Amino acid sequence: MNEQLTKQFITPLEASVLKGVTRSAIYAAIKEGRLAHTRVLGRVALKKSDVAAWTPMSYKGRPGVNGRRPKGLK
């Protein structure tokens, strides 16, 4: 039974490979509440079904990103 439980969960690295995004994108989605997670022994674990249902946002669709540099930077 323990083996069945471990097959249900994947790491953020495995999720990033599966979805073709960076690990940072996975953690950002978790932080923003767009991707459910749980902690197992202090580490982040994601259900495979949640990752499969999650659609990454495009770069332009992220809040606060407008493609311009902040004022004062050259």
ABEGO torsion letter per residue (X at the ends): XAAAAAAABBBAAAAAAAAGBBAAAAAAAAAAGABBBBBBGGBBBBBAAAAAABBBBBAAABBGBAGBBBBGBX
